[in-house]
């Protein structure tokens, strides 16, 4: 199975489980934001969604304060990373700490690529 076929199979499996999913071929920043915002609006009265909103606002404040990156760029990275690890988590039943570790190791990989493979 090639990359495209794998993505299609994962998207179909996630859709069957009630998740809105898109392949990288159809992914866009705005499309991902639309999905998130639709879910937040649809479930605005749910206490879980309200609590997630509070936690997200606190995390957004921290990231915007401590990173020297424009908030919209942080948002783009979080949207793409969240979709990727979210699909992994659902398909493979991964716990939160493993998701965190995947993101941190991915950050290290990207940093090494950006520095020519040299650890800082």
Secondary structure, 3 states (H helix, E strand, C coil): CCHHHHHHHHHHHHHHCCCCCCCCCCCCHHHHHHHHHHHHHHCCCCHHHHHHHHHHHHHHHHHHHHCCCCHHHHHHHHHHHHHHHHHHHHHHCCCHHHHHHHHHHHHHHHHHHHCCCCCC
